[in-house]
Amino acid sequence: MASTTFPLRIWTALGAIISLFAFFYAAFLIMHTLAYGVDTPGYASLMAAVLFLGGLNLLSLGLMGEYIGRISKQVRGRPLYIVADTEGF
């Protein structure tokens, strides 16, 4: 195909995975801080926020890209099928 939305779906999935990882990492850091105390002040909240917002950024970028890809396919106006042979014309 000339253009596909598959790479955009990869970024969408990657963004969702990173956001999910950031959520679990934040939970781990909270448990670690409660159990062992604070290693470096501000590290846990900063890392969790940066990872989560970066993942959301990738997720939203992938979703917007998929919409733009679908709009591009629709605007081209190509038929949904290709006629290989014609008979009786």
CYANA upper distance limits for C-alpha pairs under 8 A (distance plus 0.5 A):
  4 THR  CA     69 GLY  CA      7.90
  5 THR  CA      9 ARG  CA      6.92
  5 THR  CA     65 GLY  CA      8.32
  5 THR  CA     66 GLU  CA      6.46
  5 THR  CA     69 GLY  CA      6.49
  5 THR  CA     70 ARG  CA      8.31
  6 PHE  CA     10 ILE  CA      6.95
  7 PRO  CA     11 TRP  CA      7.02
  8 LEU  CA     12 THR  CA      6.75
  8 LEU  CA     62 GLY  CA      5.57
  8 LEU  CA     63 LEU  CA      8.01
  8 LEU  CA     65 GLY  CA      6.61
  8 LEU  CA     66 GLU  CA      6.51
  9 ARG  CA     13 ALA  CA      6.65
  9 ARG  CA     62 GLY  CA      6.81
  9 ARG  CA     63 LEU  CA      8.24
  9 ARG  CA     66 GLU  CA      7.60
 10 ILE  CA     14 LEU  CA      6.51
 10 ILE  CA     62 GLY  CA      8.29
 11 TRP  CA     15 GLY  CA      6.48
 11 TRP  CA     58 LEU  CA      6.75
 11 TRP  CA     59 LEU  CA      7.21
 11 TRP  CA     61 LEU  CA      8.23
 11 TRP  CA     62 GLY  CA      5.78
 12 THR  CA     16 ALA  CA      6.81
 12 THR  CA     58 LEU  CA      6.87
 12 THR  CA     59 LEU  CA      5.05
 12 THR  CA     60 SER  CA      7.73
 12 THR  CA     61 LEU  CA      7.80
 12 THR  CA     62 GLY  CA      4.90
 12 THR  CA     63 LEU  CA      6.71
 13 ALA  CA     17 ILE  CA      6.64
 13 ALA  CA     59 LEU  CA      7.57
 14 LEU  CA     18 ILE  CA      6.60
 14 LEU  CA     55 GLY  CA      8.12
 14 LEU  CA     58 LEU  CA      7.75
 14 LEU  CA     59 LEU  CA      7.78
 15 GLY  CA     19 SER  CA      6.60
 15 GLY  CA     54 GLY  CA      8.15
 15 GLY  CA     55 GLY  CA      4.86
 15 GLY  CA     56 LEU  CA      6.54
 15 GLY  CA     57 ASN  CA      7.64
 15 GLY  CA     58 LEU  CA      5.04
 15 GLY  CA     59 LEU  CA      4.75
 15 GLY  CA     60 SER  CA      8.44
 15 GLY  CA     62 GLY  CA      8.38
 16 ALA  CA     20 LEU  CA      6.61
 16 ALA  CA     55 GLY  CA      6.80
 16 ALA  CA     56 LEU  CA      7.61
 16 ALA  CA     58 LEU  CA      8.36
 16 ALA  CA     59 LEU  CA      6.31
 17 ILE  CA     21 PHE  CA      6.51
 17 ILE  CA     55 GLY  CA      7.96
 18 ILE  CA     22 ALA  CA      6.52
 18 ILE  CA     51 LEU  CA      7.48
 18 ILE  CA     52 PHE  CA      7.56
 18 ILE  CA     54 GLY  CA      8.28
 18 ILE  CA     55 GLY  CA      5.40
 19 SER  CA     23 PHE  CA      6.76
 19 SER  CA     51 LEU  CA      7.27
 19 SER  CA     52 PHE  CA      5.33
 19 SER  CA     53 LEU  CA      7.95
 19 SER  CA     54 GLY  CA      8.05
 19 SER  CA     55 GLY  CA      4.99
 19 SER  CA     56 LEU  CA      6.66
 20 LEU  CA     24 PHE  CA      6.91
 20 LEU  CA     52 PHE  CA      8.31
 21 PHE  CA     25 TYR  CA      6.44
 22 ALA  CA     26 ALA  CA      6.48
 22 ALA  CA     48 ALA  CA      6.22
 22 ALA  CA     49 ALA  CA      8.42
 22 ALA  CA     51 LEU  CA      5.86
 22 ALA  CA     52 PHE  CA      5.62
 22 ALA  CA     55 GLY  CA      8.40
 23 PHE  CA     27 ALA  CA      6.87
 23 PHE  CA     48 ALA  CA      7.74
 23 PHE  CA     52 PHE  CA      7.35
 24 PHE  CA     28 PHE  CA      6.62
 25 TYR  CA     29 LEU  CA      6.58
 25 TYR  CA     48 ALA  CA      7.29
 26 ALA  CA     30 ILE  CA      6.67
 26 ALA  CA     44 ALA  CA      7.59
 26 ALA  CA     45 SER  CA      8.06
 26 ALA  CA     48 ALA  CA      5.71
 27 ALA  CA     31 MET  CA      6.78
 28 PHE  CA     32 HIS  CA      6.50
 29 LEU  CA     33 THR  CA      6.44
 29 LEU  CA     44 ALA  CA      6.52
 30 ILE  CA     34 LEU  CA      6.64
 30 ILE  CA     44 ALA  CA      8.18
 31 MET  CA     35 ALA  CA      6.59
 32 HIS  CA     36 TYR  CA      6.34
 32 HIS  CA     37 GLY  CA      7.74
 33 THR  CA     37 GLY  CA      5.08
 33 THR  CA     38 VAL  CA      5.85
 33 THR  CA     39 ASP  CA      8.23
 40 THR  CA     44 ALA  CA      8.46
 42 GLY  CA     46 LEU  CA      6.51
 43 TYR  CA     47 MET  CA      6.49
 44 ALA  CA     48 ALA  CA      6.61
 45 SER  CA     49 ALA  CA      6.53
 46 LEU  CA     50 VAL  CA      6.58
 47 MET  CA     51 LEU  CA      6.54
 48 ALA  CA     52 PHE  CA      6.48
 49 ALA  CA     53 LEU  CA      6.46
 50 VAL  CA     54 GLY  CA      6.39
 51 LEU  CA     55 GLY  CA      6.59
 52 PHE  CA     56 LEU  CA      6.72
 53 LEU  CA     57 ASN  CA      6.52
 54 GLY  CA     58 LEU  CA      6.84
 55 GLY  CA     59 LEU  CA      6.61
 56 LEU  CA     60 SER  CA      6.54
 57 ASN  CA     61 LEU  CA      6.55
 58 LEU  CA     62 GLY  CA      6.57
 59 LEU  CA     63 LEU  CA      6.77
 60 SER  CA     64 MET  CA      6.60
 61 LEU  CA     65 GLY  CA      6.55
 62 GLY  CA     66 GLU  CA      6.66
 63 LEU  CA     67 TYR  CA      6.90
 64 MET  CA     68 ILE  CA      6.75
 65 GLY  CA     69 GLY  CA      6.52
 66 GLU  CA     70 ARG  CA      6.68
 67 TYR  CA     71 ILE  CA      6.66
 68 ILE  CA     72 SER  CA      6.58
 69 GLY  CA     73 LYS  CA      6.82
 70 ARG  CA     74 GLN  CA      6.73
 71 ILE  CA     75 VAL  CA      6.60
 72 SER  CA     76 ARG  CA      6.86
 73 LYS  CA     77 GLY  CA      7.72
 73 LYS  CA     78 ARG  CA      8.28
 74 GLN  CA     78 ARG  CA      8.28
